[in-house]
Amino acid sequence: MNDDILKGKWHQLKGQAKETWGELTDDDLDKVDGQSERLVGVLQERYGKSVEEAKQAVERWKEKVA
């Protein structure tokens, strides 16, 4: 799933993101607004992941929900 599709479907996918990463708040998900890089940043903050770990987690999630 590319970023344009992610942004377009973000309102539908927010629930799935919250199921995957339970520590994310509604404010976090609103901040992400369907942008992969913002999601990576939020995952780094909430879970203490490295940039690479967060990017890999986002890519795996995008493949799963595609």
C-alpha positions in Angstrom: 0.0 0.0 0.0 1.5 3.3 -1.0 1.2 6.5 1.1 -1.6 8.0 -1.1 -3.8 5.0 -0.5 -2.9 5.1 3.2 -3.9 8.7 3.5 -7.2 8.2 1.6 -8.2 5.2 3.7 -6.8 6.6 7.0 -10.1 7.0 8.7 -11.0 3.4 8.0 -7.6 2.1 9.0 -7.2 4.1 12.3 -9.0 1.3 14.2 -6.7 -1.3 12.8 -3.7 0.7 13.7 -5.0 1.1 17.3 -5.5 -2.7 17.5 -2.0 -3.3 16.3 -0.4 -0.7 18.5 -2.6 -0.4 21.6 -0.5 2.3 23.2 -1.4 4.8 20.5 -4.0 7.4 21.5 -6.7 9.0 19.4 -4.5 12.2 19.4 -1.6 10.2 18.1 -3.7 8.7 15.3 -5.1 12.2 14.4 -1.5 13.5 14.3 -0.4 10.8 11.9 -3.2 11.7 9.5 -2.4 8.8 7.2 1.3 9.7 6.7 3.7 6.8 7.1 6.6 9.0 8.3 4.5 10.5 11.0 3.4 7.0 12.1 7.0 5.9 12.3 7.7 8.9 14.5 4.8 8.2 16.8 5.9 4.6 17.1 9.4 5.7 18.0 8.0 7.9 20.8 5.5 5.5 22.2 7.4 2.3 22.0 11.1 3.4 22.0 11.8 1.8 18.7 14.6 2.8 16.4 13.8 4.5 13.1 14.5 1.2 11.2 12.4 -0.9 13.6 9.5 1.5 13.4 9.7 1.7 9.5 9.7 -2.1 9.3 6.7 -2.3 11.6 4.8 0.2 9.5 5.7 -1.6 6.3 4.5 -5.0 7.7 1.3 -3.4 8.9 0.6 -1.7 5.6 1.1 -5.1 3.8 -1.3 -6.7 6.3 -4.1 -4.2 5.9 -3.7 -3.7 2.1 
